Amino acid sequence: MKAKMVKKVFLAMFLLCVAIIGSVFYKNKNIATFINVNRNLPIYYVDTKDKKIALTFDVSWGTDNTDKILQVLDKYNVKATFF
């Protein structure tokens, strides 16, 4: 019974050490880089002095207002991205 407990404690300590070492070496990388995923990630921020915003709409929740939104955007000559 004690041998099983010692194994569990050793395993827990080992995993904790791996997590600490991993966080030290990979603190400046995101998870996609860490697991070597080759795909484009979303852009959340662009360093610029221009006063601009990015307007996006998620239309997967319903398209019943899409026509109205497009009319307002067109009226004010606003560009937007629809997902």
PyMOL Python script that loads the backbone (N, CA, C, O; Angstrom):
from pymol import cmd

cmd.read_pdbstr("""\
ATOM      1  N   MET A   1       0.822  -1.190   0.000  1.00  0.00           N
ATOM      2  CA  MET A   1       0.000   0.000   0.000  1.00  0.00           C
ATOM      3  C   MET A   1       0.873   1.265   0.000  1.00  0.00           C
ATOM      4  O   MET A   1       0.571   2.218  -0.718  1.00  0.00           O
ATOM      5  N   LYS A   2       1.932   1.283   0.782  1.00  0.00           N
ATOM      6  CA  LYS A   2       2.820   2.441   0.836  1.00  0.00           C
ATOM      7  C   LYS A   2       3.568   2.625  -0.479  1.00  0.00           C
ATOM      8  O   LYS A   2       3.853   3.755  -0.876  1.00  0.00           O
ATOM      9  N   ALA A   3       3.886   1.538  -1.150  1.00  0.00           N
ATOM     10  CA  ALA A   3       4.595   1.627  -2.429  1.00  0.00           C
ATOM     11  C   ALA A   3       3.746   2.356  -3.469  1.00  0.00           C
ATOM     12  O   ALA A   3       4.276   3.140  -4.256  1.00  0.00           O
ATOM     13  N   LYS A   4       2.433   2.105  -3.481  1.00  0.00           N
ATOM     14  CA  LYS A   4       1.543   2.787  -4.427  1.00  0.00           C
ATOM     15  C   LYS A   4       1.486   4.281  -4.121  1.00  0.00           C
ATOM     16  O   LYS A   4       1.475   5.112  -5.029  1.00  0.00           O
ATOM     17  N   MET A   5       1.451   4.607  -2.844  1.00  0.00           N
ATOM     18  CA  MET A   5       1.395   6.007  -2.454  1.00  0.00           C
ATOM     19  C   MET A   5       2.691   6.728  -2.833  1.00  0.00           C
ATOM     20  O   MET A   5       2.657   7.864  -3.306  1.00  0.00           O
ATOM     21  N   VAL A   6       3.816   6.075  -2.627  1.00  0.00           N
ATOM     22  CA  VAL A   6       5.106   6.659  -2.999  1.00  0.00           C
ATOM     23  C   VAL A   6       5.174   6.886  -4.503  1.00  0.00           C
ATOM     24  O   VAL A   6       5.686   7.913  -4.950  1.00  0.00           O
ATOM     25  N   LYS A   7       4.664   5.941  -5.291  1.00  0.00           N
ATOM     26  CA  LYS A   7       4.651   6.088  -6.752  1.00  0.00           C
ATOM     27  C   LYS A   7       3.785   7.268  -7.171  1.00  0.00           C
ATOM     28  O   LYS A   7       4.155   8.031  -8.064  1.00  0.00           O
ATOM     29  N   LYS A   8       2.618   7.417  -6.520  1.00  0.00           N
ATOM     30  CA  LYS A   8       1.721   8.525  -6.869  1.00  0.00           C
ATOM     31  C   LYS A   8       2.358   9.877  -6.532  1.00  0.00           C
ATOM     32  O   LYS A   8       2.273  10.826  -7.311  1.00  0.00           O
ATOM     33  N   VAL A   9       2.991   9.948  -5.367  1.00  0.00           N
ATOM     34  CA  VAL A   9       3.645  11.200  -4.972  1.00  0.00           C
ATOM     35  C   VAL A   9       4.799  11.503  -5.921  1.00  0.00           C
ATOM     36  O   VAL A   9       4.966  12.649  -6.341  1.00  0.00           O
ATOM     37  N   PHE A  10       5.592  10.502  -6.264  1.00  0.00           N
ATOM     38  CA  PHE A  10       6.695  10.699  -7.197  1.00  0.00           C
ATOM     39  C   PHE A  10       6.182  11.166  -8.555  1.00  0.00           C
ATOM     40  O   PHE A  10       6.750  12.081  -9.151  1.00  0.00           O
ATOM     41  N   LEU A  11       5.112  10.546  -9.048  1.00  0.00           N
ATOM     42  CA  LEU A  11       4.534  10.935 -10.341  1.00  0.00           C
ATOM     43  C   LEU A  11       4.035  12.379 -10.289  1.00  0.00           C
ATOM     44  O   LEU A  11       4.259  13.150 -11.222  1.00  0.00           O
ATOM     45  N   ALA A  12       3.360  12.742  -9.200  1.00  0.00           N
ATOM     46  CA  ALA A  12       2.859  14.112  -9.060  1.00  0.00           C
ATOM     47  C   ALA A  12       4.003  15.115  -9.035  1.00  0.00           C
ATOM     48  O   ALA A  12       3.917  16.169  -9.665  1.00  0.00           O
ATOM     49  N   MET A  13       5.063  14.799  -8.319  1.00  0.00           N
ATOM     50  CA  MET A  13       6.218  15.691  -8.261  1.00  0.00           C
ATOM     51  C   MET A  13       6.898  15.803  -9.623  1.00  0.00           C
ATOM     52  O   MET A  13       7.327  16.887 -10.017  1.00  0.00           O
ATOM     53  N   PHE A  14       6.994  14.696 -10.334  1.00  0.00           N
ATOM     54  CA  PHE A  14       7.594  14.699 -11.668  1.00  0.00           C
ATOM     55  C   PHE A  14       6.794  15.584 -12.622  1.00  0.00           C
ATOM     56  O   PHE A  14       7.364  16.397 -13.351  1.00  0.00           O
ATOM     57  N   LEU A  15       5.466  15.422 -12.613  1.00  0.00           N
ATOM     58  CA  LEU A  15       4.617  16.229 -13.496  1.00  0.00           C
ATOM     59  C   LEU A  15       4.696  17.708 -13.132  1.00  0.00           C
ATOM     60  O   LEU A  15       4.679  18.564 -14.016  1.00  0.00           O
ATOM     61  N   LEU A  16       4.780  18.011 -11.855  1.00  0.00           N
ATOM     62  CA  LEU A  16       4.917  19.398 -11.433  1.00  0.00           C
ATOM     63  C   LEU A  16       6.235  19.989 -11.925  1.00  0.00           C
ATOM     64  O   LEU A  16       6.270  21.130 -12.385  1.00  0.00           O
ATOM     65  N   CYS A  17       7.309  19.225 -11.830  1.00  0.00           N
ATOM     66  CA  CYS A  17       8.613  19.686 -12.324  1.00  0.00           C
ATOM     67  C   CYS A  17       8.580  19.924 -13.832  1.00  0.00           C
ATOM     68  O   CYS A  17       9.117  20.919 -14.317  1.00  0.00           O
ATOM     69  N   VAL A  18       7.956  19.021 -14.565  1.00  0.00           N
ATOM     70  CA  VAL A  18       7.841  19.178 -16.020  1.00  0.00           C
ATOM     71  C   VAL A  18       7.059  20.448 -16.343  1.00  0.00           C
ATOM     72  O   VAL A  18       7.439  21.197 -17.244  1.00  0.00           O
ATOM     73  N   ALA A  19       5.969  20.697 -15.613  1.00  0.00           N
ATOM     74  CA  ALA A  19       5.166  21.902 -15.854  1.00  0.00           C
ATOM     75  C   ALA A  19       5.968  23.163 -15.560  1.00  0.00           C
ATOM     76  O   ALA A  19       5.895  24.132 -16.316  1.00  0.00           O
ATOM     77  N   ILE A  20       6.727  23.161 -14.481  1.00  0.00           N
ATOM     78  CA  ILE A  20       7.528  24.346 -14.121  1.00  0.00           C
ATOM     79  C   ILE A  20       8.620  24.587 -15.153  1.00  0.00           C
ATOM     80  O   ILE A  20       8.816  25.719 -15.595  1.00  0.00           O
ATOM     81  N   ILE A  21       9.323  23.545 -15.537  1.00  0.00           N
ATOM     82  CA  ILE A  21      10.387  23.683 -16.542  1.00  0.00           C
ATOM     83  C   ILE A  21       9.806  24.143 -17.872  1.00  0.00           C
ATOM     84  O   ILE A  21      10.376  25.008 -18.536  1.00  0.00           O
ATOM     85  N   GLY A  22       8.676  23.568 -18.261  1.00  0.00           N
ATOM     86  CA  GLY A  22       8.025  23.977 -19.507  1.00  0.00           C
ATOM     87  C   GLY A  22       7.605  25.425 -19.488  1.00  0.00           C
ATOM     88  O   GLY A  22       7.751  26.129 -20.487  1.00  0.00           O
ATOM     89  N   SER A  23       7.079  25.887 -18.348  1.00  0.00           N
ATOM     90  CA  SER A  23       6.645  27.279 -18.278  1.00  0.00           C
ATOM     91  C   SER A  23       7.828  28.245 -18.329  1.00  0.00           C
ATOM     92  O   SER A  23       7.695  29.360 -18.832  1.00  0.00           O
ATOM     93  N   VAL A  24       8.980  27.824 -17.814  1.00  0.00           N
ATOM     94  CA  VAL A  24      10.175  28.675 -17.859  1.00  0.00           C
ATOM     95  C   VAL A  24      10.698  28.796 -19.287  1.00  0.00           C
ATOM     96  O   VAL A  24      11.011  29.896 -19.742  1.00  0.00           O
ATOM     97  N   PHE A  25      10.792  27.674 -19.994  1.00  0.00           N
ATOM     98  CA  PHE A  25      11.364  27.688 -21.338  1.00  0.00           C
ATOM     99  C   PHE A  25      10.402  28.201 -22.405  1.00  0.00           C
ATOM    100  O   PHE A  25      10.845  28.726 -23.427  1.00  0.00           O
ATOM    101  N   TYR A  26       9.109  28.062 -22.190  1.00  0.00           N
ATOM    102  CA  TYR A  26       8.138  28.440 -23.210  1.00  0.00           C
ATOM    103  C   TYR A  26       7.227  29.570 -22.756  1.00  0.00           C
ATOM    104  O   TYR A  26       6.091  29.659 -23.223  1.00  0.00           O
ATOM    105  N   LYS A  27       7.692  30.439 -21.858  1.00  0.00           N
ATOM    106  CA  LYS A  27       6.824  31.485 -21.319  1.00  0.00           C
ATOM    107  C   LYS A  27       6.417  32.521 -22.362  1.00  0.00           C
ATOM    108  O   LYS A  27       5.384  33.170 -22.196  1.00  0.00           O
ATOM    109  N   ASN A  28       7.182  32.694 -23.416  1.00  0.00           N
ATOM    110  CA  ASN A  28       6.862  33.696 -24.426  1.00  0.00           C
ATOM    111  C   ASN A  28       6.236  33.103 -25.685  1.00  0.00           C
ATOM    112  O   ASN A  28       6.147  33.777 -26.712  1.00  0.00           O
ATOM    113  N   LYS A  29       5.810  31.862 -25.611  1.00  0.00           N
ATOM    114  CA  LYS A  29       5.219  31.234 -26.794  1.00  0.00           C
ATOM    115  C   LYS A  29       3.788  30.838 -26.487  1.00  0.00           C
ATOM    116  O   LYS A  29       3.460  30.468 -25.360  1.00  0.00           O
ATOM    117  N   ASN A  30       2.934  30.922 -27.512  1.00  0.00           N
ATOM    118  CA  ASN A  30       1.568  30.477 -27.292  1.00  0.00           C
ATOM    119  C   ASN A  30       1.470  28.963 -27.496  1.00  0.00           C
ATOM    120  O   ASN A  30       2.417  28.331 -27.965  1.00  0.00           O
ATOM    121  N   ILE A  31       0.350  28.405 -27.151  1.00  0.00           N
ATOM    122  CA  ILE A  31       0.201  26.948 -27.174  1.00  0.00           C
ATOM    123  C   ILE A  31       0.308  26.399 -28.597  1.00  0.00           C
ATOM    124  O   ILE A  31       0.785  25.280 -28.784  1.00  0.00           O
ATOM    125  N   ALA A  32      -0.122  27.158 -29.594  1.00  0.00           N
ATOM    126  CA  ALA A  32      -0.025  26.672 -30.969  1.00  0.00           C
ATOM    127  C   ALA A  32       1.429  26.512 -31.392  1.00  0.00           C
ATOM    128  O   ALA A  32       1.762  25.579 -32.123  1.00  0.00           O
ATOM    129  N   THR A  33       2.292  27.406 -30.944  1.00  0.00           N
ATOM    130  CA  THR A  33       3.719  27.281 -31.234  1.00  0.00           C
ATOM    131  C   THR A  33       4.309  26.098 -30.488  1.00  0.00           C
ATOM    132  O   THR A  33       5.131  25.357 -31.027  1.00  0.00           O
ATOM    133  N   PHE A  34       3.882  25.926 -29.238  1.00  0.00           N
ATOM    134  CA  PHE A  34       4.413  24.848 -28.403  1.00  0.00           C
ATOM    135  C   PHE A  34       4.124  23.473 -29.002  1.00  0.00           C
ATOM    136  O   PHE A  34       4.981  22.589 -28.968  1.00  0.00           O
ATOM    137  N   ILE A  35       2.917  23.286 -29.553  1.00  0.00           N
ATOM    138  CA  ILE A  35       2.575  21.976 -30.125  1.00  0.00           C
ATOM    139  C   ILE A  35       2.822  21.935 -31.628  1.00  0.00           C
ATOM    140  O   ILE A  35       2.454  20.967 -32.294  1.00  0.00           O
ATOM    141  N   ASN A  36       3.448  22.986 -32.164  1.00  0.00           N
ATOM    142  CA  ASN A  36       3.858  23.042 -33.566  1.00  0.00           C
ATOM    143  C   ASN A  36       2.680  22.922 -34.536  1.00  0.00           C
ATOM    144  O   ASN A  36       2.706  22.112 -35.462  1.00  0.00           O
ATOM    145  N   VAL A  37       1.665  23.727 -34.312  1.00  0.00           N
ATOM    146  CA  VAL A  37       0.517  23.771 -35.214  1.00  0.00           C
ATOM    147  C   VAL A  37       0.817  24.807 -36.283  1.00  0.00           C
ATOM    148  O   VAL A  37       1.107  25.961 -35.970  1.00  0.00           O
ATOM    149  N   ASN A  38       0.750  24.409 -37.520  1.00  0.00           N
ATOM    150  CA  ASN A  38       1.029  25.325 -38.633  1.00  0.00           C
ATOM    151  C   ASN A  38      -0.272  25.870 -39.187  1.00  0.00           C
ATOM    152  O   ASN A  38      -0.784  25.396 -40.201  1.00  0.00           O
ATOM    153  N   ARG A  39      -0.801  26.882 -38.496  1.00  0.00           N
ATOM    154  CA  ARG A  39      -2.013  27.533 -38.991  1.00  0.00           C
ATOM    155  C   ARG A  39      -1.986  28.986 -38.567  1.00  0.00           C
ATOM    156  O   ARG A  39      -1.296  29.359 -37.619  1.00  0.00           O
ATOM    157  N   ASN A  40      -2.737  29.792 -39.273  1.00  0.00           N
ATOM    158  CA  ASN A  40      -2.795  31.213 -38.953  1.00  0.00           C
ATOM    159  C   ASN A  40      -3.652  31.433 -37.725  1.00  0.00           C
ATOM    160  O   ASN A  40      -4.749  30.885 -37.618  1.00  0.00           O
ATOM    161  N   LEU A  41      -3.157  32.229 -36.805  1.00  0.00           N
ATOM    162  CA  LEU A  41      -3.915  32.578 -35.615  1.00  0.00           C
ATOM    163  C   LEU A  41      -4.574  33.925 -35.824  1.00  0.00           C
ATOM    164  O   LEU A  41      -4.096  34.721 -36.632  1.00  0.00           O
ATOM    165  N   PRO A  42      -5.664  34.205 -35.115  1.00  0.00           N
ATOM    166  CA  PRO A  42      -6.342  35.498 -35.264  1.00  0.00           C
ATOM    167  C   PRO A  42      -5.434  36.657 -34.869  1.00  0.00           C
ATOM    168  O   PRO A  42      -4.544  36.508 -34.031  1.00  0.00           O
ATOM    169  N   ILE A  43      -5.670  37.802 -35.478  1.00  0.00           N
ATOM    170  CA  ILE A  43      -4.940  39.012 -35.132  1.00  0.00           C
ATOM    171  C   ILE A  43      -5.790  39.772 -34.121  1.00  0.00           C
ATOM    172  O   ILE A  43      -6.919  40.161 -34.423  1.00  0.00           O
ATOM    173  N   TYR A  44      -5.256  39.984 -32.927  1.00  0.00           N
ATOM    174  CA  TYR A  44      -5.988  40.692 -31.884  1.00  0.00           C
ATOM    175  C   TYR A  44      -5.538  42.135 -31.724  1.00  0.00           C
ATOM    176  O   TYR A  44      -6.266  42.957 -31.168  1.00  0.00           O
ATOM    177  N   TYR A  45      -4.352  42.444 -32.203  1.00  0.00           N
ATOM    178  CA  TYR A  45      -3.804  43.765 -31.970  1.00  0.00           C
ATOM    179  C   TYR A  45      -2.800  44.095 -33.065  1.00  0.00           C
ATOM    180  O   TYR A  45      -1.988  43.253 -33.449  1.00  0.00           O
ATOM    181  N   VAL A  46      -2.862  45.329 -33.565  1.00  0.00           N
ATOM    182  CA  VAL A  46      -1.898  45.817 -34.550  1.00  0.00           C
ATOM    183  C   VAL A  46      -1.321  47.109 -34.005  1.00  0.00           C
ATOM    184  O   VAL A  46      -2.064  48.042 -33.699  1.00  0.00           O
ATOM    185  N   ASP A  47      -0.006  47.172 -33.881  1.00  0.00           N
ATOM    186  CA  ASP A  47       0.656  48.360 -33.352  1.00  0.00           C
ATOM    187  C   ASP A  47       0.675  49.443 -34.416  1.00  0.00           C
ATOM    188  O   ASP A  47       1.440  49.366 -35.378  1.00  0.00           O
ATOM    189  N   THR A  48      -0.162  50.445 -34.245  1.00  0.00           N
ATOM    190  CA  THR A  48      -0.260  51.534 -35.215  1.00  0.00           C
ATOM    191  C   THR A  48      -0.662  52.815 -34.501  1.00  0.00           C
ATOM    192  O   THR A  48      -1.291  52.779 -33.444  1.00  0.00           O
ATOM    193  N   LYS A  49      -0.295  53.938 -35.085  1.00  0.00           N
ATOM    194  CA  LYS A  49      -0.705  55.230 -34.536  1.00  0.00           C
ATOM    195  C   LYS A  49      -2.017  55.692 -35.163  1.00  0.00           C
ATOM    196  O   LYS A  49      -2.616  56.665 -34.706  1.00  0.00           O
ATOM    197  N   ASP A  50      -2.467  54.991 -36.219  1.00  0.00           N
ATOM    198  CA  ASP A  50      -3.737  55.336 -36.856  1.00  0.00           C
ATOM    199  C   ASP A  50      -4.888  55.043 -35.902  1.00  0.00           C
ATOM    200  O   ASP A  50      -4.864  54.059 -35.162  1.00  0.00           O
ATOM    201  N   LYS A  51      -5.890  55.909 -35.930  1.00  0.00           N
ATOM    202  CA  LYS A  51      -7.063  55.713 -35.088  1.00  0.00           C
ATOM    203  C   LYS A  51      -8.115  54.960 -35.895  1.00  0.00           C
ATOM    204  O   LYS A  51      -9.007  55.557 -36.497  1.00  0.00           O
ATOM    205  N   LYS A  52      -7.987  53.624 -35.893  1.00  0.00           N
ATOM    206  CA  LYS A  52      -8.898  52.767 -36.642  1.00  0.00           C
ATOM    207  C   LYS A  52      -9.343  51.615 -35.754  1.00  0.00           C
ATOM    208  O   LYS A  52      -8.659  51.247 -34.799  1.00  0.00           O
ATOM    209  N   ILE A  53     -10.492  51.059 -36.081  1.00  0.00           N
ATOM    210  CA  ILE A  53     -10.965  49.869 -35.401  1.00  0.00           C
ATOM    211  C   ILE A  53     -11.331  48.821 -36.443  1.00  0.00           C
ATOM    212  O   ILE A  53     -11.562  49.143 -37.608  1.00  0.00           O
ATOM    213  N   ALA A  54     -11.380  47.580 -36.019  1.00  0.00           N
ATOM    214  CA  ALA A  54     -11.824  46.496 -36.894  1.00  0.00           C
ATOM    215  C   ALA A  54     -13.211  46.078 -36.424  1.00  0.00           C
ATOM    216  O   ALA A  54     -13.408  45.729 -35.260  1.00  0.00           O
ATOM    217  N   LEU A  55     -14.152  46.116 -37.331  1.00  0.00           N
ATOM    218  CA  LEU A  55     -15.531  45.764 -37.014  1.00  0.00           C
ATOM    219  C   LEU A  55     -15.837  44.400 -37.605  1.00  0.00           C
ATOM    220  O   LEU A  55     -15.727  44.196 -38.814  1.00  0.00           O
ATOM    221  N   THR A  56     -16.223  43.465 -36.742  1.00  0.00           N
ATOM    222  CA  THR A  56     -16.514  42.106 -37.199  1.00  0.00           C
ATOM    223  C   THR A  56     -17.883  41.675 -36.699  1.00  0.00           C
ATOM    224  O   THR A  56     -18.357  42.142 -35.664  1.00  0.00           O
ATOM    225  N   PHE A  57     -18.511  40.775 -37.450  1.00  0.00           N
ATOM    226  CA  PHE A  57     -19.817  40.227 -37.080  1.00  0.00           C
ATOM    227  C   PHE A  57     -19.766  38.714 -37.192  1.00  0.00           C
ATOM    228  O   PHE A  57     -19.276  38.171 -38.182  1.00  0.00           O
ATOM    229  N   ASP A  58     -20.271  38.043 -36.180  1.00  0.00           N
ATOM    230  CA  ASP A  58     -20.393  36.590 -36.201  1.00  0.00           C
ATOM    231  C   ASP A  58     -21.826  36.267 -36.588  1.00  0.00           C
ATOM    232  O   ASP A  58     -22.729  36.351 -35.756  1.00  0.00           O
ATOM    233  N   VAL A  59     -22.038  35.901 -37.833  1.00  0.00           N
ATOM    234  CA  VAL A  59     -23.398  35.669 -38.312  1.00  0.00           C
ATOM    235  C   VAL A  59     -23.856  34.230 -38.125  1.00  0.00           C
ATOM    236  O   VAL A  59     -24.954  33.873 -38.553  1.00  0.00           O
ATOM    237  N   SER A  60     -23.044  33.406 -37.499  1.00  0.00           N
ATOM    238  CA  SER A  60     -23.465  32.024 -37.295  1.00  0.00           C
ATOM    239  C   SER A  60     -24.570  31.922 -36.252  1.00  0.00           C
ATOM    240  O   SER A  60     -25.265  30.909 -36.181  1.00  0.00           O
ATOM    241  N   TRP A  61     -24.739  32.975 -35.433  1.00  0.00           N
ATOM    242  CA  TRP A  61     -25.777  32.950 -34.406  1.00  0.00           C
ATOM    243  C   TRP A  61     -27.141  33.296 -34.980  1.00  0.00           C
ATOM    244  O   TRP A  61     -28.147  33.203 -34.277  1.00  0.00           O
ATOM    245  N   GLY A  62     -27.188  33.680 -36.205  1.00  0.00           N
ATOM    246  CA  GLY A  62     -28.462  34.029 -36.827  1.00  0.00           C
ATOM    247  C   GLY A  62     -28.238  35.039 -37.928  1.00  0.00           C
ATOM    248  O   GLY A  62     -27.452  35.974 -37.775  1.00  0.00           O
ATOM    249  N   THR A  63     -28.906  34.859 -39.002  1.00  0.00           N
ATOM    250  CA  THR A  63     -28.717  35.760 -40.142  1.00  0.00           C
ATOM    251  C   THR A  63     -29.932  36.650 -40.353  1.00  0.00           C
ATOM    252  O   THR A  63     -30.036  37.308 -41.388  1.00  0.00           O
ATOM    253  N   ASP A  64     -30.851  36.685 -39.398  1.00  0.00           N
ATOM    254  CA  ASP A  64     -32.069  37.463 -39.586  1.00  0.00           C
ATOM    255  C   ASP A  64     -31.814  38.967 -39.627  1.00  0.00           C
ATOM    256  O   ASP A  64     -32.629  39.699 -40.189  1.00  0.00           O
ATOM    257  N   ASN A  65     -30.715  39.452 -39.054  1.00  0.00           N
ATOM    258  CA  ASN A  65     -30.408  40.887 -39.063  1.00  0.00           C
ATOM    259  C   ASN A  65     -29.317  41.265 -40.056  1.00  0.00           C
ATOM    260  O   ASN A  65     -28.951  42.437 -40.149  1.00  0.00           O
ATOM    261  N   THR A  66     -28.798  40.309 -40.788  1.00  0.00           N
ATOM    262  CA  THR A  66     -27.677  40.583 -41.685  1.00  0.00           C
ATOM    263  C   THR A  66     -28.020  41.632 -42.732  1.00  0.00           C
ATOM    264  O   THR A  66     -27.207  42.518 -42.997  1.00  0.00           O
ATOM    265  N   ASP A  67     -29.185  41.556 -43.325  1.00  0.00           N
ATOM    266  CA  ASP A  67     -29.575  42.539 -44.344  1.00  0.00           C
ATOM    267  C   ASP A  67     -29.650  43.951 -43.768  1.00  0.00           C
ATOM    268  O   ASP A  67     -29.224  44.912 -44.408  1.00  0.00           O
ATOM    269  N   LYS A  68     -30.192  44.071 -42.559  1.00  0.00           N
ATOM    270  CA  LYS A  68     -30.281  45.394 -41.921  1.00  0.00           C
ATOM    271  C   LYS A  68     -28.886  45.936 -41.610  1.00  0.00           C
ATOM    272  O   LYS A  68     -28.605  47.118 -41.813  1.00  0.00           O
ATOM    273  N   ILE A  69     -28.029  45.064 -41.120  1.00  0.00           N
ATOM    274  CA  ILE A  69     -26.654  45.479 -40.803  1.00  0.00           C
ATOM    275  C   ILE A  69     -25.948  45.947 -42.064  1.00  0.00           C
ATOM    276  O   ILE A  69     -25.277  46.980 -42.055  1.00  0.00           O
ATOM    277  N   LEU A  70     -26.093  45.196 -43.149  1.00  0.00           N
ATOM    278  CA  LEU A  70     -25.455  45.572 -44.414  1.00  0.00           C
ATOM    279  C   LEU A  70     -25.967  46.913 -44.931  1.00  0.00           C
ATOM    280  O   LEU A  70     -25.193  47.701 -45.473  1.00  0.00           O
ATOM    281  N   GLN A  71     -27.255  47.178 -44.770  1.00  0.00           N
ATOM    282  CA  GLN A  71     -27.811  48.456 -45.209  1.00  0.00           C
ATOM    283  C   GLN A  71     -27.218  49.628 -44.434  1.00  0.00           C
ATOM    284  O   GLN A  71     -26.886  50.661 -45.016  1.00  0.00           O
ATOM    285  N   VAL A  72     -27.086  49.465 -43.121  1.00  0.00           N
ATOM    286  CA  VAL A  72     -26.523  50.543 -42.290  1.00  0.00           C
ATOM    287  C   VAL A  72     -25.050  50.745 -42.626  1.00  0.00           C
ATOM    288  O   VAL A  72     -24.592  51.882 -42.742  1.00  0.00           O
ATOM    289  N   LEU A  73     -24.309  49.658 -42.784  1.00  0.00           N
ATOM    290  CA  LEU A  73     -22.898  49.777 -43.138  1.00  0.00           C
ATOM    291  C   LEU A  73     -22.730  50.479 -44.482  1.00  0.00           C
ATOM    292  O   LEU A  73     -21.855  51.331 -44.635  1.00  0.00           O
ATOM    293  N   ASP A  74     -23.556  50.126 -45.441  1.00  0.00           N
ATOM    294  CA  ASP A  74     -23.494  50.744 -46.769  1.00  0.00           C
ATOM    295  C   ASP A  74     -23.852  52.227 -46.688  1.00  0.00           C
ATOM    296  O   ASP A  74     -23.222  53.055 -47.346  1.00  0.00           O
ATOM    297  N   LYS A  75     -24.847  52.559 -45.895  1.00  0.00           N
ATOM    298  CA  LYS A  75     -25.288  53.950 -45.759  1.00  0.00           C
ATOM    299  C   LYS A  75     -24.154  54.851 -45.258  1.00  0.00           C
ATOM    300  O   LYS A  75     -24.019  55.991 -45.703  1.00  0.00           O
ATOM    301  N   TYR A  76     -23.345  54.337 -44.334  1.00  0.00           N
ATOM    302  CA  TYR A  76     -22.269  55.130 -43.751  1.00  0.00           C
ATOM    303  C   TYR A  76     -20.888  54.773 -44.306  1.00  0.00           C
ATOM    304  O   TYR A  76     -19.864  55.209 -43.779  1.00  0.00           O
ATOM    305  N   ASN A  77     -20.876  53.983 -45.365  1.00  0.00           N
ATOM    306  CA  ASN A  77     -19.626  53.573 -46.047  1.00  0.00           C
ATOM    307  C   ASN A  77     -18.616  52.967 -45.057  1.00  0.00           C
ATOM    308  O   ASN A  77     -17.444  53.344 -45.027  1.00  0.00           O
ATOM    309  N   VAL A  78     -19.112  52.014 -44.249  1.00  0.00           N
ATOM    310  CA  VAL A  78     -18.302  51.349 -43.230  1.00  0.00           C
ATOM    311  C   VAL A  78     -17.941  49.961 -43.740  1.00  0.00           C
ATOM    312  O   VAL A  78     -18.790  49.231 -44.251  1.00  0.00           O
ATOM    313  N   LYS A  79     -16.674  49.610 -43.595  1.00  0.00           N
ATOM    314  CA  LYS A  79     -16.204  48.270 -43.969  1.00  0.00           C
ATOM    315  C   LYS A  79     -16.247  47.363 -42.745  1.00  0.00           C
ATOM    316  O   LYS A  79     -15.943  47.802 -41.636  1.00  0.00           O
ATOM    317  N   ALA A  80     -16.615  46.122 -42.937  1.00  0.00           N
ATOM    318  CA  ALA A  80     -16.684  45.164 -41.837  1.00  0.00           C
ATOM    319  C   ALA A  80     -16.392  43.778 -42.365  1.00  0.00           C
ATOM    320  O   ALA A  80     -16.413  43.539 -43.572  1.00  0.00           O
ATOM    321  N   THR A  81     -16.117  42.866 -41.445  1.00  0.00           N
ATOM    322  CA  THR A  81     -15.859  41.470 -41.790  1.00  0.00           C
ATOM    323  C   THR A  81     -16.942  40.613 -41.150  1.00  0.00           C
ATOM    324  O   THR A  81     -17.277  40.784 -39.978  1.00  0.00           O
ATOM    325  N   PHE A  82     -17.479  39.696 -41.932  1.00  0.00           N
ATOM    326  CA  PHE A  82     -18.507  38.768 -41.440  1.00  0.00           C
ATOM    327  C   PHE A  82     -17.915  37.369 -41.370  1.00  0.00           C
ATOM    328  O   PHE A  82     -17.251  36.908 -42.299  1.00  0.00           O
ATOM    329  N   PHE A  83     -18.166  36.712 -40.260  1.00  0.00           N
ATOM    330  CA  PHE A  83     -17.714  35.331 -40.092  1.00  0.00           C
ATOM    331  C   PHE A  83     -18.901  34.412 -40.039  1.00  0.00           C
ATOM    332  O   PHE A  83     -18.737  33.200 -39.901  1.00  0.00           O
TER     333      PHE A  83
END
""", "prot")
cmd.dss("prot")
cmd.show_as("cartoon", "prot")
cmd.util.cbc("prot")
cmd.orient("prot")
